[in-house]
Amino acid sequence: MNVNEQLKIQIIIGSTRQNRFSEKPANYIFEELKKKENIQAELIDLRDWPLPFYDDPISVGANKGIYSNPLGKQWANKIGEGDGYIMVTPEYNHGYSAVLKNALDWVYAEWNKKPVGFVSYGNAFGARAIEQLRQVVVELKMVPMFNSIHIPIDVYMALREEKLPINPDVFKPLREGRRGDVIERFFVELLDYAKLLKAAR
Ligand SMILES: Cc1cc2nc3c(=O)[nH]c(=O)nc-3n(C[C@H](O)[C@H](O)[C@H](O)COP(=O)(O)O)c2cc1C
């Protein structure tokens, strides 16, 4: 692979709830990723993908790319464009969102051999939702990243007051806190794996 080749990273907003929080960190991550060279960042809003609860007659792993639902096919094609993913997920009842699970289930081959990083928030910084996601994405032959972004409560509360576009200063505790630049470390790992796995594919 040419080292200067562009990598496409898709950021998925994992909540479709009215008044959702997830769009705020997702927009911030999107804006920060756009600043990087040779990276094409795309923000994917699951509100724009009103997939039914997975109901295709042939399971995705066996359908050879043929879907009875045209939206399912379009969704698989959209995911197929990505070289890596960032999933911004809420924690609902100690798990990640149902809408995100459904979006995962509609696709198989297009997720394979690609890295995925996670962003979450909540009482336990979204740790439980992210751990569940790690188990699930392995079955899709994805590579879950070691680094994830767990939004601290103070940042969460400040972000709730923010309107889009997000003031990047709100994320300073994750850029300049005692753990160093958590956001940059997250990007570096994801982009390294995106490059490696693109070559491997
Ligand atoms: C159905 C439901 C269940 C929730 N369960 C949890 C939970 O288990 N752990 C947690 O930290 N927060 C929980 N919360 C609070 C969410 O973290 C908070 O509402 C967050 O803003 C949800 O993300 P969203 O706004 O992006 O949808 C729950 C919220 C809802 C609506």
The ligand as an SDF file (V2000), in Angstrom:
LIG
                    3D

 31 33  0  0  0  0  0  0  0  0999 V2000
  -32.5600    3.1640   28.8320 C   0  0  0  0  0  0  0  0  0  0  0  0
  -31.4020    3.8140   29.5180 C   0  0  0  0  0  0  0  0  0  0  0  0
  -30.5570    3.0620   30.3000 C   0  0  0  0  0  0  0  0  0  0  0  0
  -29.4330    3.6480   30.8860 C   0  0  0  0  0  0  0  0  0  0  0  0
  -28.5600    2.8540   31.5670 N   0  0  0  0  0  0  0  0  0  0  0  0
  -27.3710    3.3660   31.9590 C   0  0  0  0  0  0  0  0  0  0  0  0
  -26.3540    2.5080   32.4700 C   0  0  0  0  0  0  0  0  0  0  0  0
  -26.5140    1.3170   32.6070 O   0  0  0  0  0  0  0  0  0  0  0  0
  -25.1720    3.0590   32.7970 N   0  0  0  0  0  0  0  0  0  0  0  0
  -24.9240    4.3930   32.6690 C   0  0  0  0  0  0  0  0  0  0  0  0
  -23.8340    4.8270   32.9630 O   0  0  0  0  0  0  0  0  0  0  0  0
  -25.8870    5.2360   32.1900 N   0  0  0  0  0  0  0  0  0  0  0  0
  -27.0890    4.7480   31.8330 C   0  0  0  0  0  0  0  0  0  0  0  0
  -28.0530    5.5710   31.3020 N   0  0  0  0  0  0  0  0  0  0  0  0
  -27.7860    7.0210   31.2520 C   0  0  0  0  0  0  0  0  0  0  0  0
  -27.0420    7.3610   29.9750 C   0  0  0  0  0  0  0  0  0  0  0  0
  -25.6570    7.1990   30.1720 O   0  0  0  0  0  0  0  0  0  0  0  0
  -27.3290    8.7820   29.5120 C   0  0  0  0  0  0  0  0  0  0  0  0
  -28.7240    8.9640   29.3910 O   0  0  0  0  0  0  0  0  0  0  0  0
  -26.6600    9.0700   28.1900 C   0  0  0  0  0  0  0  0  0  0  0  0
  -26.8440   10.4340   27.8690 O   0  0  0  0  0  0  0  0  0  0  0  0
  -27.2470    8.2020   27.0770 C   0  0  0  0  0  0  0  0  0  0  0  0
  -26.5980    8.4180   25.8530 O   0  0  0  0  0  0  0  0  0  0  0  0
  -27.3150    9.1760   24.6160 P   0  0  0  0  0  0  0  0  0  0  0  0
  -27.8410   10.4680   25.1900 O   0  0  0  0  0  0  0  0  0  0  0  0
  -26.2360    9.3670   23.6330 O   0  0  0  0  0  0  0  0  0  0  0  0
  -28.4170    8.2800   24.1350 O   0  0  0  0  0  0  0  0  0  0  0  0
  -29.1810    5.0290   30.7270 C   0  0  0  0  0  0  0  0  0  0  0  0
  -30.0530    5.7870   29.9490 C   0  0  0  0  0  0  0  0  0  0  0  0
  -31.1430    5.2060   29.3350 C   0  0  0  0  0  0  0  0  0  0  0  0
  -32.0330    6.0420   28.4540 C   0  0  0  0  0  0  0  0  0  0  0  0
  1  2  1  0
  2  3  1  0
  2 30  2  0
  3  4  2  0
  4  5  1  0
  4 28  1  0
  5  6  2  0
  6  7  1  0
  6 13  1  0
  7  8  2  0
  7  9  1  0
  9 10  1  0
 10 11  2  0
 10 12  1  0
 12 13  2  0
 13 14  1  0
 14 15  1  0
 14 28  1  0
 15 16  1  0
 16 17  1  0
 16 18  1  0
 18 19  1  0
 18 20  1  0
 20 21  1  0
 20 22  1  0
 22 23  1  0
 23 24  1  0
 24 25  2  0
 24 26  1  0
 24 27  1  0
 28 29  2  0
 29 30  1  0
 30 31  1  0
M  END
$$$$
